[in-house]
Amino acid sequence: MATWSEDLIPVERARTLDGLFHQRVRRSPERVAYRWFDRQSNDWRALTWRETAAAVARWRTAMAAEGLEPGDRVAILLRNCPDWVVIDQAALSLGLVTVPLYTDDRADNAAYILQDAAVKLLCIQDANRWRRLAEVIGDDPWPQRVVIVDGREGARQQAAGDPRTVAAADWLPAAGAGRALPAEQRDGDPNALATIVYTSGTTGRPKGVMLSHHNILSNAHGAVTVVDVYQEDVFLSFLPMSHTLERTASLFLPMMTGSEVAYARSVTQLGEDLQVIRPTVIIAVPRVFERVYQRIQGQLEGRSKLAQRLFRLAVDVGWLRFEMSQGRRGWHPKLLLWPLLKRKVAAPVMARLGGRMRAAVSGGAALPFEVGRVFIGLGLPLLQGYGLTETSPVISVNPLQDNRPQSVGRLLRGIRARIGPDEELQVLGPCNMLGYWNNHAATARIMSADGWLRTGDQARIDNGYIYITGRIKDILVLSNGEKVPPGDMEIALGLDPLFEQVMVIGEGHSYLSALAVLNADLWPGLAREYGLAPEDPASLDDPELHKEMLRRMREALADFPGYAKIRRVGLTLEPWTIDNGLQTPTMKIKRHQVLDRYQGTVERMYEGERG
């Protein structure tokens, strides 16, 4: 039987993010802080808090030698690993401001951020990444110093030909140099700027969200007041650390609670890592759960009718069990079947997730209810939350004891909410950002003079729970004046394994259409089924194929209101990615860019339109 114990560091004692680390090292020096897979030894390794502090000391000494002043910006472009935490903490402990960058972002976006934030020091994964980025930066002055962290891919050779570049192995002092932890905690200002996080906007250049130490500390603490987290918890980190949800919830929150964090090797190896690490907590975006859901559904199609019925029954009975445990319904005779269904269906699925998951949190976008229902029915404690980068980021999350999956949960302690014009959710609390970096006009558009932040999301609040009903910017207004929120429709359509990505369109028109990226693995079989040549682009315009796609879309939207009818469809095999400029690093579709790319297709879908 697992023993769960709390060791929460109060916000008042931490004061700053580096103060939080200082307090944790003093409290739990010999406990494991981080675990990662070392490619050189081909094995998992661990760092205690004391060992992490020793690494922070080396980086802090090297940064101080660069003559950086408090408030100067340090950018981090690394995959998830302990080095990310070490560099972040070293910079914060000197009063520097960290700027996280996405490893899979386009080079021109990263270069823009480095210039906009006037970054003095860039810590980058390897020489190859720096070469690609340097080509775009050219003669621009920022960054002034580049530290290549991984020396195995020609870091020294790269440094030899670039005066601002240095290999970390040559730049850092010898291991053991200096004190691992200062005797006294830094007397930093909790309200000082700690980090600038650039939002990957779906239109225009990204904006730099300014977050203070107190913004993030208060948010992490607020989350712990809704969902208990213990010293014995093990987090598996796989969202990019540049994602504010991952940084707050899988970096600073475990630091506050003394929990261990393990860094997944990659998304493709996530299944293996779940088996090895056996986490008790994961933080993910809905797309992760959707992909697992689609995989389960695909596997079921190849099973017998009996196996399919057994799976559906397990989900149904498991959902009844969940509802009863939440106090929302009474006992039902079907519950007598649960021990059998758990052993035959639910337990094997949960075993693939490590077998001891205590909480799985989904945030960053809406989680399809059917996806949540399946996982909860199988026994996964899946909690939906909600937030924005501008709110550090969590605004609300469902508690384990009263989980309402169709909602995004209850407000964190200290956050207030109201419904403004256009049913917009507005929030006020200690996690609201300081503003946008060098962009007062954008700050004034999203924040009122008295600090209320406009989320851009439409919502209703029922018995203290928030329900997101739409996105103001994404509302489609048809030519008849009807307003259609496409988000939920796109989520429902995306659950069909055949559709890799979907965008519902119709602004200013008399009916809705859809642009859809087909699953490249399933396309050859589908094409042959209709007598089409998979390699011929013209096959995607086949009328009979379009009829079948529209039929599948009708089925997916059968439970939606009358407005949710797709009349035309445009098909492509080209994924909407970061590289081709059609998707943000946080996996949001850039609607305007997609419309521009497929302008000809859209025009054909609305040829001869009437009304």
PyMOL commands that set and color helices and strands:
alter all, ss='L'
color gray80, all
select helices_A, chain A and resi 11-14+17-27+49-65+82-93+107-116+127-137+151-153+155-160+168-171+213-226+244-257+270-277+286-301+305-325+333-352+369-377+389-391+421-423+440-446+472-474+487-494+523-529+537-541+543-556+591-597+599-605
alter helices_A, ss='H'
color red, helices_A
select strands_A, chain A and resi 32-38+43-48+73-77+97-100+121-124+145-148+165-167+193-199+207-212+234-237+260-263+281-284+359-362+382-387+394-397+410-411+416-419+424-428+435-436+453-462+465-471+476-477+483-484+499-505+512-518+566-572
alter strands_A, ss='S'
color yellow, strands_A
deselect
rebuild
show_as cartoon
